[in-house]
Amino acid sequence: MVTVIIVAGVVVVGTGLLVLLERALAARAARSPAPISDEERQVPREPMGPATPETLVYLFAHQFVRPMPSARAVRQRSRCIAPLTSEEVDPQDAAEKILFVALSELYVAGCVDFEVRESDPTLMPPFPHKSWTLFGRKLGEFPRTPLCDKLAAAFLSHATRARKPQDNDPAIPLMDLIENTVAGIRTEMSFWKRAGVYGDIRAFIEAHLVERGYMLAPAKETWLDTFRYKPAEANRPVIGSAQPAADELQERLREFRDAHGSRSEEGDEEEPFAIPDVNPAVAEGETDAEQLPLCDCLRAAISEALTVIRQQEPSEQVGI
């Protein structure tokens, strides 16, 4: 008899909670704005400002980023789609090249300087035998772009945390610089919008492109869409107007690689992208630090930093 009463009580309570939840969702839906149709949406016909170098990598990912390897699979939120071609590209390669472009452009403009210093091998992946560390030093004011603002804040954070005389070295390891930059990016993102370090960097750039009219924010039709991931849509006519800037960026990156990079045995004409892949000989420290090419060191250091951050995050194979 007691068991029957307990079961009945559980059923009554459960039913009551379901009714309350249904009413709460209905009230939230009633307060939500009506869906915006394609006809009603205000589609910008001109961009609100020029595309910055790092945003060009996002917009023209088919020109800068390698295609997604067929053997790899990622969850929906982590997928990286080239806006103009709808081709799936490698999300890790995209994040690394966004940072590479920003830092290499700052170097060419004389805003930062880099120095390769010898160090003990970390014996940790991805490059356990790398016997050098790349340091960056801020020399001048950065251009006002979303990513440059975060990089400048990371340099400032390093300077303000130097409490001892021996810590007053203005140079900061690139690992720390990128970690502080990613932390700054994530302060502008809610928990529900995070997608790992690679996705967070792209989402940060995407939000800026939506503000500038290059991308269109997806419509949020229901309350659940507030949490459900929907990628931004490409505003193709506006993106197309930035094609000359993307071609100029490619040319500048090739000049940077020719001036500060190593030559592959096959020749540079074999490389389809302006930004080279990580050179294993450089990443594994098989050359003296003084003789290492800056372009290859910058590429490897960025890849190492993002890989270390990614290894500290939950696996994509678990969770929701």
C-alpha positions in Angstrom: 0.0 0.0 0.0 2.8 2.4 0.9 4.6 1.6 -2.4 1.4 2.4 -4.4 1.1 5.8 -2.6 4.8 6.6 -3.3 4.5 5.8 -7.0 1.3 7.8 -7.3 3.0 10.8 -5.6 5.9 10.6 -8.0 3.6 10.5 -11.0 1.6 13.5 -9.8 4.8 15.5 -9.1 6.3 14.6 -12.4 3.1 15.5 -14.3 3.0 18.8 -12.5 6.6 19.6 -13.4 6.0 18.8 -17.1 2.9 21.1 -17.1 5.0 23.9 -15.5 7.8 23.4 -18.0 5.4 23.4 -20.9 3.8 26.7 -19.7 7.2 28.3 -19.2 8.3 27.3 -22.8 5.0 28.6 -24.2 5.4 31.9 -22.4 9.0 32.2 -23.6 7.9 31.5 -27.2 5.2 34.1 -27.0 7.7 36.7 -26.0 10.1 35.8 -28.7 10.0 37.9 -31.9 8.5 36.4 -35.0 10.9 34.7 -37.5 12.3 37.0 -40.1 11.8 35.9 -43.6 14.4 36.3 -46.3 12.3 39.1 -47.9 12.2 41.0 -44.6 15.9 40.6 -43.7 18.0 43.7 -44.3 20.9 42.4 -46.4 23.8 44.9 -46.6 24.8 45.7 -50.2 28.1 47.3 -49.2 30.5 46.4 -46.4 30.9 48.6 -43.4 34.6 49.0 -43.7 37.4 47.0 -45.4 38.2 43.4 -44.6 41.2 43.0 -42.4 43.9 40.4 -43.2 42.7 37.8 -40.7 39.1 38.2 -41.8 40.2 37.6 -45.4 41.5 34.1 -44.4 38.0 33.4 -43.1 36.1 34.8 -46.1 38.4 33.2 -48.7 39.2 30.0 -46.8 39.2 28.0 -50.1 42.3 30.1 -51.1 44.2 29.9 -47.8 43.1 26.8 -45.9 43.7 23.2 -46.8 40.6 21.0 -47.5 39.3 18.7 -44.7 41.0 15.3 -44.8 38.4 12.7 -45.7 39.6 10.4 -42.9 38.8 13.0 -40.2 35.3 13.7 -38.7 34.3 16.5 -36.4 31.1 17.5 -34.8 28.8 20.0 -36.4 29.8 23.0 -34.3 33.5 22.4 -35.0 33.1 22.1 -38.8 34.7 24.8 -40.9 33.0 25.7 -44.2 34.5 28.1 -46.8 31.8 30.8 -47.2 32.1 31.2 -51.0 32.4 27.6 -52.1 30.7 25.7 -49.2 33.7 23.4 -49.2 34.7 21.9 -45.8 38.2 22.9 -44.8 40.5 21.8 -42.0 39.4 23.7 -38.8 42.8 23.4 -37.2 44.6 24.7 -40.3 42.1 27.6 -40.5 42.7 28.8 -36.9 46.5 28.5 -37.3 46.5 30.5 -40.5 44.3 33.2 -39.1 46.9 33.8 -36.3 49.8 33.4 -38.7 48.4 36.1 -41.0 47.8 38.5 -38.2 51.3 38.1 -36.7 53.2 38.1 -40.0 51.4 41.3 -41.1 52.3 42.9 -37.8 55.9 41.9 -38.3 56.1 43.3 -41.8 54.5 46.5 -40.6 57.2 46.9 -37.9 54.7 46.5 -35.0 56.3 43.4 -33.5 59.7 41.6 -33.6 60.4 38.0 -33.1 63.5 36.2 -31.7 64.3 32.5 -31.7 66.0 31.4 -28.4 67.5 28.0 -27.6 65.6 26.1 -24.9 65.4 22.6 -23.5 63.1 20.1 -25.3 59.7 19.9 -23.7 59.3 16.1 -24.4 55.6 16.8 -24.9 53.5 16.7 -28.0 53.2 17.9 -30.7 57.0 18.6 -31.0 58.7 16.8 -28.1 62.2 17.4 -29.4 61.9 21.1 -30.3 64.9 22.8 -28.8 64.0 26.4 -29.4 61.3 28.9 -28.3 59.9 31.8 -30.3 59.6 35.1 -28.4 57.6 38.2 -29.6 58.2 41.8 -28.6 55.7 44.7 -29.2 57.4 47.6 -31.0 54.6 50.0 -31.9 50.9 50.6 -32.0 48.8 47.8 -33.6 46.2 48.5 -36.3 42.6 48.4 -35.0 41.4 45.0 -36.0 39.6 42.5 -33.7 42.4 40.1 -33.5 45.1 42.7 -33.2 43.2 44.3 -30.3 43.3 40.9 -28.5 47.0 40.5 -29.3 47.8 44.0 -28.0 45.9 43.2 -24.8 47.9 39.9 -24.4 51.2 41.9 -24.7 49.9 44.4 -22.1 48.8 41.6 -19.7 52.3 40.1 -19.9 53.9 43.5 -19.1 51.7 44.3 -16.2 52.3 40.9 -14.6 56.1 41.3 -14.5 56.6 41.9 -10.8 60.3 41.1 -10.5 63.2 42.9 -12.1 64.2 39.8 -14.0 60.7 39.5 -15.4 60.9 42.9 -17.1 61.9 41.3 -20.4 59.4 42.8 -22.9 59.6 39.7 -25.0 56.9 37.1 -24.4 57.0 33.4 -25.5 54.6 33.0 -28.3 52.9 30.1 -26.4 52.0 32.6 -23.6 51.0 35.3 -26.1 48.5 32.9 -27.9 47.1 31.5 -24.7 46.4 35.1 -23.4 44.9 36.0 -26.8 42.6 33.0 -26.8 41.6 33.8 -23.2 40.7 37.3 -24.3 38.6 36.0 -27.2 36.7 33.7 -24.9 35.7 36.5 -22.5 33.3 37.7 -25.2 31.7 34.2 -25.7 29.0 32.5 -23.7 29.5 28.9 -22.6 26.9 27.7 -25.2 28.8 29.3 -28.1 32.2 27.7 -27.3 33.4 25.0 -29.7 37.0 24.4 -28.8 40.0 26.7 -29.5 39.8 26.3 -33.3 36.1 27.0 -33.4 36.3 29.9 -30.9 38.9 31.7 -33.0 36.8 31.4 -36.1 33.6 32.4 -34.3 35.3 35.5 -33.0 36.2 36.5 -36.6 32.8 35.5 -37.8 31.0 37.8 -35.3 33.1 40.8 -36.6 32.3 39.9 -40.2 28.5 39.9 -39.3 28.9 43.4 -37.9 30.6 44.5 -41.1 28.0 43.0 -43.4 30.3 40.4 -45.0 28.3 37.6 -43.2 24.7 37.4 -42.3 23.6 36.3 -38.8 21.4 33.2 -38.9 17.7 33.7 -37.9 16.8 32.5 -34.4 13.3 31.2 -35.0 12.6 29.4 -31.7 13.8 29.6 -28.1 15.8 26.4 -28.7 17.7 28.1 -31.5 19.3 30.4 -28.9 21.5 27.4 -27.9 21.4 25.4 -31.1 24.4 26.1 -33.4 23.6 27.8 -36.7 26.5 29.0 -38.9 26.4 32.5 -40.4 25.5 32.8 -44.0 27.7 34.3 -46.7 26.8 37.7 -48.2 28.3 36.8 -51.5 28.1 40.1 -53.3 29.8 41.9 -50.4 32.5 39.2 -50.0 33.2 39.3 -53.7 34.1 43.0 -53.4 37.1 41.9 -51.2 38.6 39.5 -53.8 41.3 42.0 -54.8 42.3 42.4 -51.2 42.6 38.6 -50.8 44.8 38.4 -53.9 47.0 41.1 -52.5 47.3 39.3 -49.2 48.3 36.1 -50.9 51.1 38.0 -52.7 52.3 39.6 -49.5 52.4 36.2 -47.8 54.4 34.7 -50.6 56.9 37.5 -50.3 57.1 36.9 -46.6 57.7 33.2 -47.1 60.4 33.9 -49.8 62.2 36.4 -47.5 61.9 34.6 -44.2 61.1 30.9 -45.0 62.9 27.8 -46.0 62.9 26.4 -49.5 61.3 23.0 -50.0 63.1 20.4 -52.0 60.2 20.3 -54.5 60.3 24.1 -55.0 57.9 26.8 -54.0 55.8 26.5 -57.2 54.6 23.1 -55.9 53.0 24.8 -52.8 49.4 25.7 -53.7 48.9 27.9 -50.6 50.7 31.1 -49.7 51.1 29.9 -46.1 53.4 26.8 -45.9 52.8 23.8 -43.8 54.8 23.1 -40.6 58.4 22.1 -41.6 59.2 18.9 -39.6 62.9 19.7 -39.6 62.2 23.1 -38.0 59.6 21.8 -35.6 61.9 19.0 -34.3 64.8 21.3 -33.8 67.3 19.7 -36.2 68.9 23.1 -36.9 70.7 25.6 -34.7 68.3 28.3 -33.4 70.3 31.1 -35.0 69.8 29.5 -38.4 66.1 28.8 -38.2 63.9 30.7 -40.7 61.4 33.0 -39.0 58.4 32.0 -41.3 58.8 28.3 -40.4 59.4 29.1 -36.7 56.2 31.2 -36.5 54.2 28.5 -38.3 55.4 25.8 -36.0 55.1 27.9 -32.8 51.4 28.8 -33.6 50.6 25.1 -34.3 52.3 24.0 -31.1 50.4 26.6 -29.0 47.0 25.8 -30.4 47.6 22.0 -30.1 48.6 22.4 -26.4 45.4 24.4 -25.7 43.3 21.9 -27.6 44.8 19.0 -25.6 43.6 20.6 -22.4 40.0 20.7 -23.6 37.4 18.0 -23.5 37.4 15.5 -26.4 35.0 16.0 -29.2 34.1 12.3 -28.9 32.3 12.8 -25.6 29.7 15.1 -24.1 26.9 16.8 -25.9 
